[in-house]
Amino acid sequence: MRGWLMIVAILAAGSTYQAGLNPPGSFWQNDDNHGHMAGNPVLHDTFFKRYETFYYCNAISFLSSLVIIIFLMNKQFYRHPKRIRVLKITMVLDLFSFIAAYAIGSSRRVTSSICIFLLVGGVFLYVILFALYYTVLRNIAYKMPGVKLCRALRSARPSPFPLPPAPLSLLEVDPRVIDQS
């Protein structure tokens, strides 16, 4: 699982870095009479609030991707449940801010933006419902009367795939046969 998380974090860091270097709408190519200067982002001058939201969502996604990469580089990090929870929260923050930056910077038309925001809202809703469903089911399962007994039996039983006894050669005598007589 560590490898997959590392791949996702590296891809998110790379794409957010690229989006920071080349923001949606690109840059003004020439100075003009309207106060636009060459090299400034077009989205910044035309839709300032949208650019600002894109900028912060993209920056959060980039930084959280870097934090995830640093966490995963330490093999001892994910041996403790609290640290795994921090990693999960950081991953969710990374992906949600990545999706939000994409939704904000993807289109300037209102109809396309509405469709993208509905899609993003559906993803958010799915993740929240999945987390609630998983949490509720886990809590119900832990409160069931047989759970403690099953855990005790599971920890007390031997391996599910025990090794067979070593084969006896023809010259050896099986000690079980001697003890029974």
N, CA, C and O of each residue as an XYZ file, in Angstrom:
724
protein
N       0.823     -1.184      0.000
C       0.000      0.000      0.000
C       0.873      1.257      0.000
O       0.498      2.287     -0.560
N       2.028      1.157      0.627
C       2.927      2.301      0.692
C       3.344      2.736     -0.707
O       3.436      3.933     -0.981
N       3.592      1.791     -1.582
C       4.007      2.102     -2.951
C       2.930      2.838     -3.733
O       3.222      3.800     -4.444
N       1.676      2.385     -3.601
C       0.572      3.046     -4.307
C       0.353      4.462     -3.795
O       0.123      5.383     -4.578
N       0.425      4.633     -2.478
C       0.269      5.977     -1.929
C       1.395      6.887     -2.400
O       1.173      8.064     -2.682
N       2.588      6.349     -2.481
C       3.724      7.144     -2.949
C       3.516      7.558     -4.405
O       3.798      8.700     -4.766
N       3.031      6.654     -5.235
C       2.782      6.979     -6.646
C       1.724      8.070     -6.763
O       1.905      9.028     -7.514
N       0.626      7.937     -6.030
C      -0.441      8.944     -6.081
C       0.073     10.297     -5.598
O      -0.224     11.325     -6.206
N       0.835     10.303     -4.518
C       1.362     11.566     -3.983
C       2.340     12.210     -4.954
O       2.331     13.430     -5.114
N       3.177     11.419     -5.602
C       4.132     11.978     -6.564
C       3.409     12.536     -7.781
O       3.763     13.606     -8.276
N       2.400     11.819     -8.269
C       1.623     12.330     -9.405
C       0.885     13.617     -9.047
O       0.842     14.552     -9.847
N       0.307     13.669     -7.854
C      -0.394     14.883     -7.426
C       0.592     16.041     -7.264
O       0.284     17.167     -7.654
N       1.762     15.782     -6.699
C       2.758     16.844     -6.527
C       3.239     17.351     -7.892
O       3.395     18.555     -8.092
N       3.467     16.438     -8.813
C       3.922     16.851    -10.152
C       2.892     17.660    -10.907
O       3.221     18.676    -11.519
N       1.643     17.216    -10.869
C       0.613     17.942    -11.614
C       0.271     19.280    -10.956
O      -0.011     20.247    -11.665
N       0.286     19.365     -9.641
C       0.025     20.651     -8.996
C       1.196     21.609     -9.194
O       0.993     22.818     -9.308
N       2.405     21.086     -9.235
C       3.563     21.926     -9.532
C       3.445     22.509    -10.939
O       3.695     23.695    -11.158
N       3.064     21.664    -11.879
C       2.885     22.122    -13.258
C       1.757     23.138    -13.355
O       1.879     24.126    -14.079
N       0.661     22.912    -12.636
C      -0.455     23.867    -12.653
C      -0.054     25.192    -12.016
O      -0.570     26.243    -12.395
N       0.860     25.151    -11.054
C       1.352     26.393    -10.464
C       2.234     27.169    -11.424
O       2.211     28.400    -11.438
N       3.022     26.447    -12.235
C       3.878     27.117    -13.211
C       3.091     27.646    -14.406
O       3.443     28.672    -14.988
N       2.029     26.941    -14.762
C       1.218     27.332    -15.911
C      -0.244     27.332    -15.482
O      -0.948     26.358    -15.748
N      -0.727     28.386    -14.829
C      -2.094     28.392    -14.299
C      -3.140     28.396    -15.411
O      -2.820     28.693    -16.562
N      -4.373     28.072    -15.079
C      -5.433     28.058    -16.085
C      -5.599     29.442    -16.719
O      -5.544     30.459    -16.027
N      -5.798     29.471    -18.006
C      -5.928     30.739    -18.723
C      -4.603     31.273    -19.205
O      -4.569     32.242    -19.963
N      -3.502     30.661    -18.781
C      -2.147     31.018    -19.175
C      -1.773     32.422    -18.697
O      -2.318     32.912    -17.708
N      -0.844     33.063    -19.400
C      -0.331     34.371    -19.015
C      -0.590     35.371    -20.140
O      -0.772     34.997    -21.299
N      -0.602     36.639    -19.770
C      -0.686     37.696    -20.785
C       0.625     37.689    -21.558
O       1.704     37.630    -20.968
N       0.525     37.751    -22.878
C       1.714     37.705    -23.719
C       2.341     39.085    -23.923
O       3.559     39.204    -24.060
N       1.503     40.131    -23.942
C       1.996     41.490    -24.199
C       1.334     42.462    -23.238
O       0.252     42.188    -22.720
N       1.968     43.572    -23.004
C       1.338     44.658    -22.257
C       0.263     45.284    -23.141
O       0.413     45.365    -24.360
N      -0.832     45.726    -22.502
C      -1.875     46.387    -23.286
C      -2.357     47.639    -22.561
O      -1.841     47.989    -21.500
N      -3.347     48.308    -23.139
C      -3.859     49.569    -22.594
C      -4.790     49.365    -21.403
O      -5.138     50.336    -20.732
N      -5.197     48.143    -21.124
C      -6.139     47.864    -20.033
C      -5.434     47.574    -18.715
O      -6.083     47.178    -17.747
N      -4.159     47.758    -18.660
C      -3.412     47.535    -17.428
C      -2.896     46.120    -17.262
O      -2.366     45.774    -16.206
N      -3.044     45.293    -18.291
C      -2.532     43.925    -18.226
C      -1.058     43.927    -18.576
O      -0.644     44.488    -19.590
N      -0.279     43.297    -17.729
C       1.170     43.235    -17.961
C       1.558     41.842    -18.434
O       0.994     40.842    -17.988
N       2.521     41.789    -19.336
C       3.009     40.504    -19.845
C       3.575     39.689    -18.694
O       4.339     40.205    -17.878
N       3.200     38.411    -18.630
C       3.684     37.506    -17.588
C       2.730     37.339    -16.423
O       2.915     36.428    -15.616
N       1.715     38.185    -16.305
C       0.705     38.024    -15.246
C      -0.343     37.012    -15.686
O      -0.663     36.935    -16.872
N      -0.889     36.228    -14.740
C      -1.923     35.259    -15.123
C      -3.202     35.954    -15.614
O      -3.659     36.933    -15.023
N      -3.760     35.429    -16.697
C      -4.992     35.987    -17.258
C      -6.139     35.809    -16.269
O      -6.938     36.726    -16.076
N      -6.225     34.645    -15.646
C      -7.307     34.373    -14.701
C      -7.260     35.334    -13.512
O      -8.305     35.697    -12.971
N      -6.074     35.745    -13.107
C      -5.922     36.685    -11.989
C      -6.572     38.028    -12.320
O      -7.208     38.645    -11.466
N      -6.409     38.474    -13.566
C      -6.959     39.775    -13.948
C      -8.426     39.711    -14.339
O      -9.138     40.704    -14.195
N      -8.893     38.577    -14.826
C     -10.279     38.489    -15.285
C     -11.236     37.972    -14.208
O     -12.335     38.505    -14.056
N     -10.838     36.954    -13.470
C     -11.669     36.380    -12.403
C     -10.799     36.234    -11.153
O     -10.290     35.147    -10.880
N     -10.627     37.308    -10.398
C      -9.675     37.302     -9.291
C     -10.036     36.278     -8.212
O      -9.167     35.529     -7.764
N     -11.317     36.233     -7.784
C     -11.720     35.286     -6.732
C     -11.477     33.845     -7.160
O     -11.026     33.019     -6.367
N     -11.777     33.555     -8.412
C     -11.576     32.203     -8.918
C     -10.089     31.855     -8.942
O      -9.704     30.741     -8.587
N      -9.258     32.806     -9.359
C      -7.812     32.579     -9.375
C      -7.285     32.383     -7.959
O      -6.463     31.499     -7.717
N      -7.750     33.195     -7.034
C      -7.286     33.092     -5.655
C      -7.658     31.739     -5.050
O      -6.849     31.117     -4.362
N      -8.891     31.287     -5.309
C      -9.321     29.979     -4.814
C      -8.504     28.865     -5.451
O      -8.084     27.930     -4.769
N      -8.277     28.963     -6.763
C      -7.439     27.969     -7.443
C      -6.040     27.957     -6.845
O      -5.481     26.890     -6.590
N      -5.478     29.124     -6.623
C      -4.119     29.239     -6.101
C      -3.993     28.546     -4.745
O      -3.055     27.780     -4.524
N      -4.941     28.816     -3.833
C      -4.844     28.226     -2.503
C      -5.121     26.726     -2.518
O      -4.441     25.972     -1.822
N      -6.097     26.281     -3.290
C      -6.359     24.828     -3.379
C      -5.171     24.104     -3.991
O      -4.798     23.025     -3.532
N      -4.575     24.688     -5.023
C      -3.416     24.077     -5.658
C      -2.223     24.040     -4.700
O      -1.502     23.044     -4.641
N      -2.019     25.122     -3.952
C      -0.906     25.159     -2.997
C      -1.101     24.139     -1.876
O      -0.147     23.476     -1.470
N      -2.331     24.010     -1.375
C      -2.611     23.013     -0.323
C      -2.365     21.612     -0.848
O      -1.783     20.777     -0.155
N      -2.808     21.350     -2.074
C      -2.604     20.024     -2.653
C      -1.118     19.734     -2.856
O      -0.658     18.626     -2.580
N      -0.378     20.713     -3.333
C       1.052     20.516     -3.550
C       1.775     20.249     -2.232
O       2.569     19.313     -2.134
N       1.500     21.067     -1.225
C       2.189     20.902      0.054
C       1.784     19.616      0.770
O       2.628     18.956      1.376
N       0.508     19.256      0.707
C       0.099     18.005      1.356
C       0.688     16.797      0.614
O       0.975     15.775      1.238
N       0.869     16.901     -0.696
C       1.545     15.821     -1.428
C       2.989     15.674     -0.970
O       3.486     14.560     -0.804
N       3.653     16.799     -0.769
C       5.029     16.737     -0.274
C       5.088     16.145      1.126
O       5.995     15.372      1.434
N       4.131     16.499      1.978
C       4.088     15.939      3.337
C       3.874     14.429      3.280
O       4.513     13.688      4.027
N       2.993     13.969      2.410
C       2.745     12.529      2.275
C       4.005     11.813      1.799
O       4.340     10.740      2.299
N       4.697     12.404      0.839
C       5.937     11.789      0.347
C       6.957     11.682      1.473
O       7.622     10.656      1.617
N       7.081     12.731      2.267
C       8.029     12.698      3.385
C       7.613     11.658      4.419
O       8.461     10.935      4.943
N       6.312     11.575      4.718
C       5.832     10.552      5.658
C       6.157      9.153      5.158
O       6.618      8.310      5.928
N       5.924      8.901      3.883
C       6.099      7.554      3.340
C       7.561      7.174      3.148
O       7.874      5.990      3.028
N       8.447      8.133      3.118
C       9.863      7.810      2.991
C      10.391      7.138      4.255
O      11.361      6.381      4.192
N       9.767      7.403      5.399
C      10.162      6.785      6.664
C       9.359      5.495      6.841
O       8.144      5.551      7.033
N      10.005      4.356      6.781
C       9.298      3.076      6.888
C       8.709      2.848      8.272
O       7.758      2.081      8.417
N       9.257      3.502      9.290
C       8.749      3.334     10.657
C       7.509      4.177     10.918
O       6.841      3.990     11.935
N       7.192      5.097     10.024
C       6.115      6.050     10.277
C       4.759      5.372     10.411
O       3.999      5.695     11.324
N       4.448      4.459      9.538
C       3.104      3.896      9.519
C       2.981      2.607     10.320
O       2.212      1.719      9.950
N       3.715      2.496     11.392
C       3.572      1.360     12.308
C       2.651      1.677     13.474
O       2.272      0.772     14.217
N       2.283      2.933     13.651
C       1.424      3.349     14.756
C       0.079      3.815     14.207
O       0.042      4.525     13.202
N      -1.035      3.427     14.849
C      -2.361      3.784     14.343
C      -2.610      5.300     14.263
O      -3.280      5.766     13.342
N      -2.079      6.061     15.213
C      -2.299      7.514     15.177
C      -1.588      8.142     13.983
O      -2.103      9.075     13.367
N      -0.433      7.639     13.668
C       0.291      8.167     12.516
C      -0.406      7.791     11.210
O      -0.416      8.576     10.262
N      -0.977      6.613     11.161
C      -1.722      6.206      9.968
C      -2.942      7.099      9.797
O      -3.302      7.449      8.673
N      -3.575      7.466     10.893
C      -4.729      8.375     10.821
C      -4.301      9.740     10.272
O      -5.009     10.330      9.457
N      -3.140     10.240     10.719
C      -2.615     11.506     10.200
C      -2.349     11.379      8.701
O      -2.644     12.299      7.937
N      -1.800     10.256      8.283
C      -1.535     10.021      6.871
C      -2.832      9.989      6.063
O      -2.897     10.555      4.972
N      -3.858      9.333      6.588
C      -5.146      9.273      5.894
C      -5.775     10.654      5.763
O      -6.286     11.009      4.701
N      -5.741     11.429      6.836
C      -6.318     12.771      6.803
C      -5.558     13.642      5.805
O      -6.165     14.414      5.062
N      -4.247     13.520      5.788
C      -3.451     14.299      4.837
C      -3.744     13.879      3.403
O      -3.788     14.720      2.505
N      -3.946     12.582      3.185
C      -4.264     12.102      1.837
C      -5.621     12.604      1.380
O      -5.780     13.000      0.225
N      -6.607     12.592      2.278
C      -7.935     13.104      1.926
C      -7.866     14.598      1.625
O      -8.468     15.064      0.657
N      -7.134     15.356      2.451
C      -6.952     16.785      2.212
C      -6.279     17.016      0.864
O      -6.668     17.917      0.120
N      -5.288     16.218      0.553
C      -4.581     16.338     -0.714
C      -5.520     16.108     -1.892
O      -5.561     16.912     -2.823
N      -6.263     15.028     -1.853
C      -7.131     14.701     -2.988
C      -8.292     15.675     -3.130
O      -8.650     16.042     -4.250
N      -8.885     16.101     -2.020
C      -9.991     17.053     -2.112
C      -9.517     18.407     -2.628
O     -10.199     19.020     -3.450
N      -8.372     18.883     -2.168
C      -7.877     20.160     -2.673
C      -7.429     20.030     -4.133
O      -7.535     20.987     -4.900
N      -6.936     18.869     -4.514
C      -6.568     18.618     -5.910
C      -7.804     18.664     -6.806
O      -7.784     19.275     -7.874
N      -8.878     18.014     -6.363
C     -10.134     18.020     -7.123
C     -10.711     19.425     -7.197
O     -11.192     19.846     -8.248
N     -10.665     20.153     -6.083
C     -11.199     21.520     -6.071
C     -10.396     22.424     -7.004
O     -10.982     23.225     -7.731
N      -9.077     22.311     -6.997
C      -8.250     23.126     -7.897
C      -8.570     22.800     -9.349
O      -8.631     23.697    -10.191
N      -8.770     21.538     -9.640
C      -9.137     21.146    -11.004
C     -10.495     21.723    -11.387
O     -10.661     22.259    -12.482
N     -11.461     21.612    -10.485
C     -12.811     22.097    -10.780
C     -12.827     23.606    -10.985
O     -13.543     24.106    -11.852
N     -12.059     24.321    -10.209
C     -12.049     25.782    -10.312
C     -11.323     26.244    -11.567
O     -11.756     27.195    -12.217
N     -10.239     25.590    -11.908
C      -9.441     26.048    -13.031
C      -9.747     25.403    -14.358
O      -9.104     25.734    -15.355
N     -10.703     24.495    -14.414
C     -10.892     23.730    -15.642
C     -11.662     24.465    -16.719
O     -11.363     24.282    -17.899
N     -12.636     25.285    -16.373
C     -13.462     25.906    -17.396
C     -13.970     27.253    -16.918
O     -14.196     27.473    -15.728
N     -14.146     28.158    -17.890
C     -14.698     29.466    -17.538
C     -16.168     29.579    -17.882
O     -16.817     30.546    -17.484
N     -16.712     28.610    -18.614
C     -18.136     28.655    -18.944
C     -18.955     28.191    -17.751
O     -18.560     27.271    -17.035
N     -20.078     28.823    -17.545
C     -20.905     28.545    -16.372
C     -21.472     27.123    -16.426
O     -21.473     26.428    -15.410
N     -21.946     26.686    -17.573
C     -22.544     25.349    -17.660
C     -21.514     24.264    -17.380
O     -21.810     23.296    -16.680
N     -20.315     24.415    -17.915
C     -19.263     23.428    -17.645
C     -18.866     23.450    -16.176
O     -18.621     22.405    -15.573
N     -18.805     24.642    -15.607
C     -18.438     24.751    -14.196
C     -19.478     24.094    -13.309
O     -19.129     23.430    -12.334
N     -20.740     24.269    -13.630
C     -21.811     23.651    -12.835
C     -21.693     22.128    -12.906
O     -21.811     21.450    -11.885
N     -21.463     21.591    -14.091
C     -21.309     20.130    -14.230
C     -20.107     19.628    -13.430
O     -20.188     18.593    -12.767
N     -19.020     20.345    -13.491
C     -17.818     19.921    -12.763
C     -18.055     19.997    -11.267
O     -17.661     19.089    -10.534
N     -18.700     21.075    -10.793
C     -18.966     21.189     -9.361
C     -19.957     20.129     -8.886
O     -19.848     19.656     -7.755
N     -20.914     19.747     -9.720
C     -21.816     18.645     -9.355
C     -21.046     17.328     -9.262
O     -21.288     16.523     -8.363
N     -20.132     17.119    -10.183
C     -19.311     15.915    -10.139
C     -18.437     15.897     -8.887
O     -18.337     14.872     -8.213
N     -17.810     17.020     -8.578
C     -16.974     17.115     -7.377
C     -17.824     16.924     -6.129
O     -17.410     16.236     -5.195
N     -19.011     17.530     -6.106
C     -19.921     17.342     -4.969
C     -20.316     15.885     -4.799
O     -20.411     15.395     -3.673
N     -20.547     15.182     -5.914
C     -20.857     13.757     -5.849
C     -19.702     12.945     -5.269
O     -19.920     12.023     -4.483
N     -18.492     13.284     -5.654
C     -17.314     12.587     -5.114
C     -17.189     12.853     -3.611
O     -16.955     11.928     -2.834
N     -17.345     14.117     -3.203
C     -17.292     14.450     -1.773
C     -18.363     13.682     -1.001
O     -18.091     13.112      0.056
N     -19.569     13.673     -1.534
C     -20.669     12.981     -0.863
C     -20.396     11.491     -0.762
O     -20.653     10.887      0.280
N     -19.880     10.887     -1.827
C     -19.558      9.459     -1.806
C     -18.513      9.146     -0.739
O     -18.662      8.186      0.017
N     -17.466      9.950     -0.678
C     -16.406      9.698      0.302
C     -16.937      9.846      1.723
O     -16.616      9.034      2.591
N     -17.737     10.861      1.966
C     -18.299     11.078      3.307
C     -19.240      9.936      3.683
O     -19.173      9.424      4.801
N     -20.114      9.533      2.765
C     -21.038      8.428      3.058
C     -20.288      7.112      3.258
O     -20.651      6.318      4.126
N     -19.258      6.879      2.468
C     -18.467      5.659      2.628
C     -17.791      5.637      3.993
O     -17.785      4.609      4.670
N     -17.224      6.770      4.395
C     -16.554      6.839      5.700
C     -17.557      6.631      6.832
O     -17.262      5.919      7.793
N     -18.733      7.239      6.733
C     -19.748      7.058      7.767
C     -20.241      5.614      7.805
O     -20.393      5.032      8.879
N     -20.489      5.044      6.640
C     -20.962      3.668      6.546
C     -19.943      2.707      7.152
O     -20.304      1.810      7.914
N     -18.671      2.898      6.813
C     -17.622      2.038      7.338
C     -17.505      2.194      8.852
O     -17.350      1.203      9.567
N     -17.578      3.423      9.342
C     -17.469      3.673     10.784
C     -18.640      3.066     11.536
O     -18.450      2.441     12.580
N     -19.845      3.243     11.019
C     -21.035      2.696     11.685
C     -20.982      1.175     11.695
O     -21.259      0.558     12.724
N     -20.634      0.564     10.579
C     -20.556     -0.904     10.537
C     -19.489     -1.441     11.476
O     -19.691     -2.467     12.125
N     -18.367     -0.763     11.552
C     -17.304     -1.207     12.452
C     -17.749     -1.093     13.904
O     -17.483     -1.990     14.705
N     -18.422     -0.003     14.251
C     -18.895      0.157     15.623
C     -19.961     -0.876     15.980
O     -19.980     -1.388     17.100
N     -20.836     -1.180     15.042
C     -21.859     -2.199     15.290
C     -21.196     -3.564     15.463
O     -21.578     -4.338     16.340
N     -20.209     -3.853     14.630
C     -19.537     -5.157     14.719
C     -18.804     -5.319     16.040
O     -18.796     -6.411     16.607
N     -18.186     -4.254     16.544
C     -17.461     -4.350     17.807
C     -18.395     -4.491     19.003
O     -17.983     -4.979     20.056
N     -19.644     -4.071     18.853
C     -20.589     -4.162     19.972
C     -21.333     -5.493     20.001
O     -22.061     -5.770     20.955
N     -21.163     -6.311     18.981
C     -21.840     -7.604     18.943
C     -21.257     -8.514     20.013
O     -20.062     -8.435     20.301
N     -22.083     -9.385     20.614
C     -21.612    -10.182     21.745
C     -20.511    -11.172     21.412
O     -19.678    -11.440     22.278
N     -20.458    -11.721     20.237
C     -19.479    -12.754     19.935
C     -18.145    -12.234     19.452
O     -17.241    -13.028     19.193
N     -17.990    -10.931     19.323
C     -16.768    -10.382     18.755
C     -15.567    -10.640     19.657
O     -14.503    -11.014     19.164
N     -15.712    -10.451     20.957
C     -14.593    -10.674     21.875
C     -14.173    -12.136     21.874
O     -12.981    -12.442     21.905
N     -15.155    -13.046     21.838
C     -14.848    -14.464     21.792
C     -14.130    -14.813     20.495
O     -13.165    -15.576     20.514
N     -14.585    -14.267     19.367
C     -13.936    -14.539     18.083
C     -12.499    -14.022     18.066
O     -11.603    -14.686     17.545
N     -12.284    -12.849     18.631
C     -10.921    -12.320     18.693
C     -10.030    -13.210     19.546
O      -8.882    -13.474     19.189
N     -10.562    -13.674     20.681
C      -9.771    -14.540     21.558
C      -9.451    -15.854     20.856
O      -8.324    -16.341     20.939
N     -10.431    -16.432     20.169
C     -10.189    -17.676     19.452
C      -9.203    -17.473     18.300
O      -8.350    -18.325     18.053
N      -9.319    -16.360     17.608
C      -8.434    -16.088     16.487
C      -6.988    -15.934     16.950
O      -6.069    -16.410     16.285
N      -6.787    -15.276     18.076
C      -5.422    -15.094     18.561
C      -4.875    -16.381     19.184
O      -3.658    -16.564     19.224
N      -5.742    -17.279     19.671
C      -5.280    -18.503     20.330
C      -5.048    -19.648     19.355
O      -4.289    -20.568     19.660
N      -5.674    -19.612     18.207
C      -5.543    -20.741     17.281
C      -4.213    -20.704     16.548
O      -3.618    -19.641     16.375
N      -3.755    -21.864     16.120
C      -2.479    -21.914     15.389
C      -2.657    -21.372     13.974
O      -3.748    -20.962     13.577
N      -1.595    -21.380     13.252
C      -1.595    -20.877     11.883
C      -2.616    -21.644     11.047
O      -2.769    -22.851     11.231
N      -3.323    -20.970     10.128
C      -4.314    -21.682      9.305
C      -3.681    -22.683      8.343
O      -4.370    -23.571      7.841
N      -2.387    -22.555      8.080
C      -1.711    -23.475      7.179
C      -0.521    -24.100      7.899
O       0.621    -23.721      7.639
N      -0.771    -25.059      8.807
C       0.357    -25.664      9.535
C       1.194    -26.520      8.594
O       0.695    -27.087      7.621
N       2.454    -26.593      8.907
C       3.338    -27.419      8.099
C       3.095    -28.891      8.414
O       2.909    -29.245      9.578
N       3.094    -29.750      7.405
C       2.916    -31.189      7.662
C       4.156    -31.744      8.343
O       5.243    -31.184      8.201
N       4.008    -32.839      9.081
C       5.187    -33.417      9.737
C       6.180    -33.915      8.686
O       5.808    -34.292      7.575
N       7.423    -33.903      9.070
C       8.473    -34.342      8.144
C       8.303    -35.832      7.863
O       7.987    -36.603      8.769
N       8.508    -36.234      6.629
C       8.352    -37.663      6.312
C       9.461    -38.486      6.969
O      10.607    -38.051      7.084
N       9.079    -39.682      7.391
C      10.038    -40.597      8.035
C      10.698    -41.459      6.966
O      10.069    -41.870      5.992
N      11.931    -41.707      7.170
C      12.602    -42.614      6.244
C      12.253    -44.049      6.655
O      11.676    -44.275      7.718
N      12.593    -44.974      5.834
C      12.271    -46.369      6.105
C      13.039    -46.906      7.309
O      12.574    -47.845      7.954
N      14.179    -46.349      7.624
C      14.992    -46.856      8.709
C      14.603    -46.264     10.055
O      14.960    -46.818     11.095
N      13.880    -45.154     10.057
C      13.504    -44.515     11.316
C      12.220    -45.123     11.845
O      11.370    -45.587     11.085
N      12.099    -45.111     13.149
C      10.893    -45.618     13.805
C      10.083    -44.430     14.254
O      10.617    -43.479     14.825
N       8.799    -44.486     13.997
C       7.899    -43.394     14.419
C       7.715    -43.470     15.913
O       7.243    -44.491     16.412
N       8.078    -42.397     16.674
C       7.946    -42.456     18.139
C       6.505    -42.558     18.590
O       6.259    -43.020     19.705
N       5.542    -42.152     17.783
C       4.147    -42.270     18.183
C       3.708    -43.729     18.243
O       2.868    -44.100     19.062
N       4.274    -44.539     17.383
C       3.917    -45.957     17.358
C       4.486    -46.648     18.592
O       3.830    -47.520     19.163
N       5.661    -46.286     19.003
C       6.286    -46.901     20.181
C       5.523    -46.520     21.436
O       5.330    -47.369     22.306
N       5.080    -45.267     21.564
C       4.382    -44.826     22.756
C       3.011    -45.480     22.904
O       2.531    -45.639     24.026
N       2.392    -45.849     21.837
C       1.059    -46.417     21.922
C       1.062    -47.881     22.356
O       0.035    -48.366     22.830
N       2.146    -48.586     22.219
C       2.163    -50.014     22.557
C       2.539    -50.293     23.979
O       2.591    -51.453     24.388
